[in-house]
Amino acid sequence: MQLLLPGWRLQFGKWTDGTKTDRYAVIKPMAGLPIELVRRPQFSLILIAGLNDPATLPNEAAEAVIQAMLADTEDPMFMQPGEPVPWFTDDGRPVAEISIQTITD
C-alpha cells in the first residue's frame, strides 16, 4: 500500500489525526459473514487528504488503488472494490472511502 500511495500515512483500525496537512490511508475491518470454508472479510479504505489538497486528490488515489486491485491476479485472495464515496471531514479535508470485499480460502 505504501508503494501505491507514497506520502500517505498508513493506519489500521482507526484514524488518529496529526498534522492537518498530512494525508492518511486508513484500513478499517468491517463486519463480515460468519466463518465458512471460504471467508469473505470486508474492509473500508478511507483516504483523507491534507487541508490544502485539491478535493479530487482522494478520489484519484482511490482510483489508483482500485486499478491495482483489479490488475493483481496472482494473489490467492480476490478483492472486489466498491465505488469510492467522497465526503469531507468537519474541518474541510477531502475524503474518499472505498468498501472492499475479499474472498480467501
Rosetta constraint file for C-alpha pairs under 8 A:
AtomPair CA 1 CA 5 HARMONIC 6.11 0.50
AtomPair CA 1 CA 10 HARMONIC 7.95 0.50
AtomPair CA 2 CA 6 HARMONIC 5.55 0.50
AtomPair CA 2 CA 7 HARMONIC 7.90 0.50
AtomPair CA 2 CA 8 HARMONIC 7.24 0.50
AtomPair CA 2 CA 10 HARMONIC 7.16 0.50
AtomPair CA 4 CA 64 HARMONIC 7.57 0.50
AtomPair CA 4 CA 65 HARMONIC 7.10 0.50
AtomPair CA 5 CA 61 HARMONIC 7.13 0.50
AtomPair CA 7 CA 23 HARMONIC 7.03 0.50
AtomPair CA 8 CA 22 HARMONIC 7.27 0.50
AtomPair CA 8 CA 23 HARMONIC 4.80 0.50
AtomPair CA 8 CA 24 HARMONIC 5.16 0.50
AtomPair CA 8 CA 25 HARMONIC 6.05 0.50
AtomPair CA 9 CA 22 HARMONIC 7.39 0.50
AtomPair CA 9 CA 23 HARMONIC 5.99 0.50
AtomPair CA 9 CA 24 HARMONIC 4.65 0.50
AtomPair CA 9 CA 25 HARMONIC 5.91 0.50
AtomPair CA 10 CA 24 HARMONIC 6.00 0.50
AtomPair CA 10 CA 25 HARMONIC 4.84 0.50
AtomPair CA 10 CA 26 HARMONIC 5.95 0.50
AtomPair CA 10 CA 27 HARMONIC 7.84 0.50
AtomPair CA 11 CA 15 HARMONIC 6.60 0.50
AtomPair CA 11 CA 16 HARMONIC 7.80 0.50
AtomPair CA 11 CA 24 HARMONIC 7.15 0.50
AtomPair CA 11 CA 25 HARMONIC 6.15 0.50
AtomPair CA 11 CA 26 HARMONIC 4.70 0.50
AtomPair CA 11 CA 27 HARMONIC 6.37 0.50
AtomPair CA 12 CA 26 HARMONIC 5.56 0.50
AtomPair CA 12 CA 27 HARMONIC 4.86 0.50
AtomPair CA 12 CA 28 HARMONIC 6.03 0.50
AtomPair CA 13 CA 26 HARMONIC 7.01 0.50
AtomPair CA 13 CA 27 HARMONIC 6.01 0.50
AtomPair CA 13 CA 28 HARMONIC 4.57 0.50
AtomPair CA 13 CA 29 HARMONIC 6.68 0.50
AtomPair CA 14 CA 26 HARMONIC 6.63 0.50
AtomPair CA 14 CA 27 HARMONIC 7.55 0.50
AtomPair CA 14 CA 28 HARMONIC 6.45 0.50
AtomPair CA 15 CA 24 HARMONIC 7.79 0.50
AtomPair CA 15 CA 26 HARMONIC 6.11 0.50
AtomPair CA 18 CA 22 HARMONIC 7.21 0.50
AtomPair CA 20 CA 50 HARMONIC 5.82 0.50
AtomPair CA 20 CA 51 HARMONIC 5.68 0.50
AtomPair CA 21 CA 49 HARMONIC 7.60 0.50
AtomPair CA 21 CA 50 HARMONIC 4.06 0.50
AtomPair CA 21 CA 51 HARMONIC 5.18 0.50
AtomPair CA 21 CA 52 HARMONIC 6.76 0.50
AtomPair CA 21 CA 53 HARMONIC 7.94 0.50
AtomPair CA 22 CA 49 HARMONIC 6.99 0.50
AtomPair CA 22 CA 50 HARMONIC 5.06 0.50
AtomPair CA 22 CA 51 HARMONIC 7.94 0.50
AtomPair CA 23 CA 47 HARMONIC 7.50 0.50
AtomPair CA 23 CA 48 HARMONIC 5.65 0.50
AtomPair CA 23 CA 49 HARMONIC 4.61 0.50
AtomPair CA 23 CA 50 HARMONIC 5.12 0.50
AtomPair CA 24 CA 46 HARMONIC 7.79 0.50
AtomPair CA 24 CA 47 HARMONIC 5.80 0.50
AtomPair CA 24 CA 48 HARMONIC 5.02 0.50
AtomPair CA 24 CA 49 HARMONIC 6.56 0.50
AtomPair CA 25 CA 45 HARMONIC 6.80 0.50
AtomPair CA 25 CA 46 HARMONIC 5.70 0.50
AtomPair CA 25 CA 47 HARMONIC 4.65 0.50
AtomPair CA 25 CA 48 HARMONIC 6.44 0.50
AtomPair CA 26 CA 44 HARMONIC 7.91 0.50
AtomPair CA 26 CA 45 HARMONIC 5.65 0.50
AtomPair CA 26 CA 46 HARMONIC 5.04 0.50
AtomPair CA 26 CA 47 HARMONIC 6.50 0.50
AtomPair CA 27 CA 43 HARMONIC 6.69 0.50
AtomPair CA 27 CA 44 HARMONIC 5.80 0.50
AtomPair CA 27 CA 45 HARMONIC 4.72 0.50
AtomPair CA 27 CA 46 HARMONIC 6.54 0.50
AtomPair CA 28 CA 43 HARMONIC 5.51 0.50
AtomPair CA 28 CA 44 HARMONIC 5.10 0.50
AtomPair CA 28 CA 45 HARMONIC 6.46 0.50
AtomPair CA 28 CA 46 HARMONIC 7.95 0.50
AtomPair CA 29 CA 41 HARMONIC 7.73 0.50
AtomPair CA 29 CA 42 HARMONIC 6.13 0.50
AtomPair CA 29 CA 43 HARMONIC 4.40 0.50
AtomPair CA 29 CA 44 HARMONIC 6.35 0.50
AtomPair CA 30 CA 41 HARMONIC 7.44 0.50
AtomPair CA 30 CA 42 HARMONIC 5.23 0.50
AtomPair CA 30 CA 43 HARMONIC 5.13 0.50
AtomPair CA 30 CA 44 HARMONIC 6.75 0.50
AtomPair CA 31 CA 41 HARMONIC 7.31 0.50
AtomPair CA 31 CA 42 HARMONIC 6.52 0.50
AtomPair CA 32 CA 40 HARMONIC 6.21 0.50
AtomPair CA 32 CA 41 HARMONIC 4.85 0.50
AtomPair CA 32 CA 42 HARMONIC 5.54 0.50
AtomPair CA 33 CA 39 HARMONIC 7.45 0.50
AtomPair CA 33 CA 40 HARMONIC 6.24 0.50
AtomPair CA 33 CA 41 HARMONIC 7.00 0.50
AtomPair CA 34 CA 39 HARMONIC 7.92 0.50
AtomPair CA 35 CA 39 HARMONIC 6.10 0.50
AtomPair CA 37 CA 105 HARMONIC 6.77 0.50
AtomPair CA 38 CA 103 HARMONIC 6.80 0.50
AtomPair CA 38 CA 104 HARMONIC 5.96 0.50
AtomPair CA 38 CA 105 HARMONIC 4.86 0.50
AtomPair CA 39 CA 102 HARMONIC 7.90 0.50
AtomPair CA 39 CA 103 HARMONIC 5.77 0.50
AtomPair CA 39 CA 104 HARMONIC 5.43 0.50
AtomPair CA 39 CA 105 HARMONIC 6.34 0.50
AtomPair CA 40 CA 101 HARMONIC 6.56 0.50
AtomPair CA 40 CA 102 HARMONIC 5.34 0.50
AtomPair CA 40 CA 103 HARMONIC 4.67 0.50
AtomPair CA 40 CA 104 HARMONIC 6.61 0.50
AtomPair CA 41 CA 101 HARMONIC 6.17 0.50
AtomPair CA 41 CA 102 HARMONIC 5.57 0.50
AtomPair CA 41 CA 103 HARMONIC 6.91 0.50
AtomPair CA 42 CA 99 HARMONIC 7.25 0.50
AtomPair CA 42 CA 100 HARMONIC 5.65 0.50
AtomPair CA 42 CA 101 HARMONIC 4.47 0.50
AtomPair CA 42 CA 102 HARMONIC 6.11 0.50
AtomPair CA 43 CA 99 HARMONIC 5.87 0.50
AtomPair CA 43 CA 100 HARMONIC 5.08 0.50
AtomPair CA 43 CA 101 HARMONIC 6.43 0.50
AtomPair CA 44 CA 97 HARMONIC 6.75 0.50
AtomPair CA 44 CA 98 HARMONIC 5.61 0.50
AtomPair CA 44 CA 99 HARMONIC 4.48 0.50
AtomPair CA 44 CA 100 HARMONIC 5.92 0.50
AtomPair CA 45 CA 97 HARMONIC 5.62 0.50
AtomPair CA 45 CA 98 HARMONIC 5.16 0.50
AtomPair CA 45 CA 99 HARMONIC 6.42 0.50
AtomPair CA 45 CA 100 HARMONIC 7.41 0.50
AtomPair CA 46 CA 95 HARMONIC 6.96 0.50
AtomPair CA 46 CA 96 HARMONIC 5.93 0.50
AtomPair CA 46 CA 97 HARMONIC 4.39 0.50
AtomPair CA 46 CA 98 HARMONIC 6.50 0.50
AtomPair CA 47 CA 58 HARMONIC 5.55 0.50
AtomPair CA 47 CA 61 HARMONIC 7.57 0.50
AtomPair CA 47 CA 62 HARMONIC 7.26 0.50
AtomPair CA 47 CA 95 HARMONIC 5.48 0.50
AtomPair CA 47 CA 96 HARMONIC 5.24 0.50
AtomPair CA 47 CA 97 HARMONIC 6.21 0.50
AtomPair CA 48 CA 58 HARMONIC 6.45 0.50
AtomPair CA 48 CA 93 HARMONIC 6.84 0.50
AtomPair CA 48 CA 94 HARMONIC 6.16 0.50
AtomPair CA 48 CA 95 HARMONIC 4.53 0.50
AtomPair CA 48 CA 96 HARMONIC 6.80 0.50
AtomPair CA 49 CA 53 HARMONIC 6.10 0.50
AtomPair CA 49 CA 57 HARMONIC 6.84 0.50
AtomPair CA 49 CA 58 HARMONIC 6.00 0.50
AtomPair CA 49 CA 93 HARMONIC 5.91 0.50
AtomPair CA 49 CA 94 HARMONIC 5.54 0.50
AtomPair CA 49 CA 95 HARMONIC 6.16 0.50
AtomPair CA 50 CA 93 HARMONIC 5.99 0.50
AtomPair CA 50 CA 94 HARMONIC 7.54 0.50
AtomPair CA 51 CA 91 HARMONIC 7.81 0.50
AtomPair CA 51 CA 92 HARMONIC 6.79 0.50
AtomPair CA 51 CA 93 HARMONIC 4.92 0.50
AtomPair CA 51 CA 94 HARMONIC 7.72 0.50
AtomPair CA 52 CA 93 HARMONIC 7.62 0.50
AtomPair CA 53 CA 57 HARMONIC 6.80 0.50
AtomPair CA 53 CA 93 HARMONIC 7.67 0.50
AtomPair CA 53 CA 94 HARMONIC 7.68 0.50
AtomPair CA 54 CA 94 HARMONIC 7.61 0.50
AtomPair CA 55 CA 93 HARMONIC 7.75 0.50
AtomPair CA 55 CA 94 HARMONIC 5.18 0.50
AtomPair CA 55 CA 95 HARMONIC 7.88 0.50
AtomPair CA 56 CA 60 HARMONIC 6.20 0.50
AtomPair CA 56 CA 94 HARMONIC 7.68 0.50
AtomPair CA 57 CA 61 HARMONIC 6.24 0.50
AtomPair CA 57 CA 94 HARMONIC 7.73 0.50
AtomPair CA 58 CA 62 HARMONIC 6.05 0.50
AtomPair CA 58 CA 94 HARMONIC 6.66 0.50
AtomPair CA 58 CA 95 HARMONIC 5.59 0.50
AtomPair CA 58 CA 96 HARMONIC 5.18 0.50
AtomPair CA 59 CA 63 HARMONIC 6.16 0.50
AtomPair CA 59 CA 84 HARMONIC 6.77 0.50
AtomPair CA 59 CA 86 HARMONIC 7.11 0.50
AtomPair CA 59 CA 95 HARMONIC 7.60 0.50
AtomPair CA 59 CA 96 HARMONIC 5.50 0.50
AtomPair CA 60 CA 64 HARMONIC 6.37 0.50
AtomPair CA 61 CA 65 HARMONIC 6.33 0.50
AtomPair CA 62 CA 66 HARMONIC 6.17 0.50
AtomPair CA 62 CA 84 HARMONIC 6.59 0.50
AtomPair CA 62 CA 96 HARMONIC 6.76 0.50
AtomPair CA 62 CA 97 HARMONIC 7.71 0.50
AtomPair CA 62 CA 98 HARMONIC 7.22 0.50
AtomPair CA 63 CA 67 HARMONIC 6.09 0.50
AtomPair CA 63 CA 84 HARMONIC 7.89 0.50
AtomPair CA 64 CA 68 HARMONIC 6.23 0.50
AtomPair CA 65 CA 69 HARMONIC 6.24 0.50
AtomPair CA 66 CA 70 HARMONIC 6.21 0.50
AtomPair CA 66 CA 81 HARMONIC 6.40 0.50
AtomPair CA 67 CA 71 HARMONIC 6.08 0.50
AtomPair CA 68 CA 72 HARMONIC 6.15 0.50
AtomPair CA 69 CA 79 HARMONIC 6.45 0.50
AtomPair CA 69 CA 80 HARMONIC 7.72 0.50
AtomPair CA 69 CA 81 HARMONIC 7.76 0.50
AtomPair CA 70 CA 79 HARMONIC 7.66 0.50
AtomPair CA 70 CA 80 HARMONIC 7.87 0.50
AtomPair CA 73 CA 78 HARMONIC 7.93 0.50
AtomPair CA 76 CA 104 HARMONIC 6.70 0.50
AtomPair CA 76 CA 105 HARMONIC 7.66 0.50
AtomPair CA 77 CA 102 HARMONIC 6.60 0.50
AtomPair CA 77 CA 103 HARMONIC 5.71 0.50
AtomPair CA 77 CA 104 HARMONIC 4.87 0.50
AtomPair CA 77 CA 105 HARMONIC 7.61 0.50
AtomPair CA 78 CA 102 HARMONIC 5.42 0.50
AtomPair CA 78 CA 103 HARMONIC 5.09 0.50
AtomPair CA 78 CA 104 HARMONIC 6.68 0.50
AtomPair CA 79 CA 100 HARMONIC 6.54 0.50
AtomPair CA 79 CA 101 HARMONIC 5.75 0.50
AtomPair CA 79 CA 102 HARMONIC 4.39 0.50
AtomPair CA 79 CA 103 HARMONIC 6.57 0.50
AtomPair CA 80 CA 100 HARMONIC 5.60 0.50
AtomPair CA 80 CA 101 HARMONIC 5.13 0.50
AtomPair CA 80 CA 102 HARMONIC 6.17 0.50
AtomPair CA 81 CA 98 HARMONIC 6.62 0.50
AtomPair CA 81 CA 99 HARMONIC 5.90 0.50
AtomPair CA 81 CA 100 HARMONIC 4.41 0.50
AtomPair CA 81 CA 101 HARMONIC 6.39 0.50
AtomPair CA 82 CA 98 HARMONIC 5.74 0.50
AtomPair CA 82 CA 99 HARMONIC 5.14 0.50
AtomPair CA 82 CA 100 HARMONIC 6.10 0.50
AtomPair CA 83 CA 98 HARMONIC 6.17 0.50
AtomPair CA 83 CA 99 HARMONIC 7.47 0.50
AtomPair CA 84 CA 96 HARMONIC 5.75 0.50
AtomPair CA 84 CA 97 HARMONIC 5.31 0.50
AtomPair CA 84 CA 98 HARMONIC 4.69 0.50
AtomPair CA 84 CA 99 HARMONIC 7.67 0.50
AtomPair CA 85 CA 96 HARMONIC 5.33 0.50
AtomPair CA 85 CA 97 HARMONIC 5.09 0.50
AtomPair CA 85 CA 98 HARMONIC 6.46 0.50
AtomPair CA 86 CA 94 HARMONIC 7.36 0.50
AtomPair CA 86 CA 95 HARMONIC 5.61 0.50
AtomPair CA 86 CA 96 HARMONIC 4.42 0.50
AtomPair CA 86 CA 97 HARMONIC 6.50 0.50
AtomPair CA 87 CA 94 HARMONIC 6.21 0.50
AtomPair CA 87 CA 95 HARMONIC 5.21 0.50
AtomPair CA 87 CA 96 HARMONIC 6.36 0.50
AtomPair CA 88 CA 92 HARMONIC 5.43 0.50
AtomPair CA 88 CA 93 HARMONIC 5.35 0.50
AtomPair CA 88 CA 94 HARMONIC 4.60 0.50
AtomPair CA 88 CA 95 HARMONIC 5.40 0.50
AtomPair CA 89 CA 93 HARMONIC 5.18 0.50
AtomPair CA 89 CA 94 HARMONIC 6.62 0.50
AtomPair CA 89 CA 95 HARMONIC 7.05 0.50
